[in-house]
Amino acid sequence: MRHRQSYKEKLELEKAALVAVGLVSERHTGVSSIEFRMTYYRRGVDTVLMKRTLSFSPADYAGFHLKCMEEGCADGGYDLAPVVAGLAKFRKKSVKGKIFCHGTNHTIGHGSIAYEVNIQYDKHVK
């Protein structure tokens, strides 16, 4: 029973943190959409873990911290908020890069993602 409660508490904390971040429209005025195209990698023989695309609208929460997909990884993940903030600040449309997980994982090792971030802006906002 305690496991179920701690899981529920964890979900509630994650939701509260997401709400605290605010909406895309609040954080990045003039942005009409944000798209992440990512390839998750891990150490080992089969290095590509998955490919994933995420889309955000102005009404979505600006939670751009993504969890590490490696089993057993704790306190890791990928924070793409600074990437989005840099693009939005200078009204750039796209960027590609790679980011590594700095969490702890005692079984396989840390993962990474190759990402492409694309932002579209409202036409009437300069």
Legacy VTK file of the C-alpha trace (Angstrom):
# vtk DataFile Version 3.0
C-alpha trace
ASCII
DATASET POLYDATA
POINTS 126 float
0.000 0.000 0.000
2.840 2.414 0.792
4.310 1.959 -2.700
1.040 3.054 -4.296
0.892 6.124 -2.055
4.488 7.110 -2.764
3.881 6.724 -6.508
0.780 8.909 -6.263
2.712 11.483 -4.233
5.472 11.464 -6.839
2.955 12.109 -9.624
1.415 14.959 -7.645
4.856 16.539 -7.123
5.647 16.229 -10.836
2.320 17.862 -11.732
2.914 20.713 -9.255
6.382 21.317 -10.718
4.923 21.406 -14.228
2.263 23.908 -13.216
4.945 26.058 -11.536
6.894 26.234 -14.808
3.942 27.937 -16.479
2.505 27.803 -19.965
4.422 28.192 -23.212
2.437 31.391 -23.884
3.574 32.838 -20.534
7.235 31.869 -20.895
7.734 32.538 -24.605
5.470 35.291 -25.931
4.842 35.109 -29.650
5.640 31.390 -30.016
2.891 29.521 -31.853
4.428 26.012 -31.714
7.505 24.126 -30.552
8.491 20.736 -31.905
11.179 18.404 -30.558
12.494 15.590 -32.756
14.671 13.305 -30.707
16.613 10.084 -30.987
17.387 8.473 -27.630
20.666 6.561 -27.402
22.084 4.192 -24.820
25.332 2.334 -24.360
25.583 -1.174 -25.707
25.064 -3.117 -28.905
21.615 -1.791 -29.819
22.369 1.901 -29.246
19.159 3.507 -30.562
16.569 3.223 -27.814
13.774 5.101 -29.596
12.825 8.010 -31.806
10.296 10.494 -30.502
8.579 13.707 -31.582
6.910 16.048 -29.112
4.854 19.111 -29.998
3.903 22.000 -27.734
1.333 24.733 -28.311
0.982 28.028 -26.401
-1.653 26.370 -24.153
0.724 23.567 -23.053
2.956 23.678 -20.013
6.531 24.711 -20.802
7.955 21.586 -19.167
10.949 20.828 -21.348
12.757 18.539 -18.896
12.501 15.017 -20.288
13.085 11.882 -18.260
15.922 9.504 -19.023
14.576 6.295 -20.534
17.326 4.075 -19.140
15.989 1.657 -16.562
17.483 2.336 -13.169
18.578 5.888 -13.924
17.914 8.205 -10.996
17.984 11.997 -10.916
18.760 12.182 -14.620
17.076 13.429 -17.718
17.456 16.059 -20.385
16.719 19.732 -19.805
15.869 21.362 -23.115
14.444 24.530 -21.508
17.697 26.506 -22.077
17.679 25.441 -25.757
14.112 26.698 -26.222
14.843 29.904 -24.274
17.864 30.668 -26.473
15.901 30.133 -29.668
12.955 32.226 -28.479
15.123 35.060 -27.154
16.758 35.599 -30.538
13.682 34.500 -32.562
15.627 31.668 -34.191
13.629 28.928 -35.860
15.684 25.768 -35.454
18.652 24.168 -33.749
20.190 20.693 -33.590
22.358 19.249 -30.883
23.128 16.425 -28.496
22.645 16.301 -24.753
23.753 13.691 -22.216
22.041 12.335 -19.124
23.977 13.088 -15.951
21.893 10.934 -13.651
23.034 7.852 -11.843
22.554 4.410 -13.293
24.383 1.459 -11.906
23.342 -1.092 -14.521
24.057 0.082 -18.073
25.383 3.645 -18.064
24.086 6.987 -19.123
22.092 7.753 -22.210
21.985 10.695 -24.583
19.653 12.236 -27.110
20.253 13.875 -30.446
17.641 16.584 -30.840
16.238 19.054 -33.306
14.069 21.853 -31.946
11.837 23.796 -34.336
9.881 26.873 -33.276
7.199 28.714 -35.189
6.256 32.242 -34.236
3.033 34.224 -34.507
3.186 36.280 -37.698
1.924 39.469 -36.033
4.514 39.482 -33.199
7.935 40.948 -33.982
LINES 1 127
126 0 1 2 3 4 5 6 7 8 9 10 11 12 13 14 15 16 17 18 19 20 21 22 23 24 25 26 27 28 29 30 31 32 33 34 35 36 37 38 39 40 41 42 43 44 45 46 47 48 49 50 51 52 53 54 55 56 57 58 59 60 61 62 63 64 65 66 67 68 69 70 71 72 73 74 75 76 77 78 79 80 81 82 83 84 85 86 87 88 89 90 91 92 93 94 95 96 97 98 99 100 101 102 103 104 105 106 107 108 109 110 111 112 113 114 115 116 117 118 119 120 121 122 123 124 125
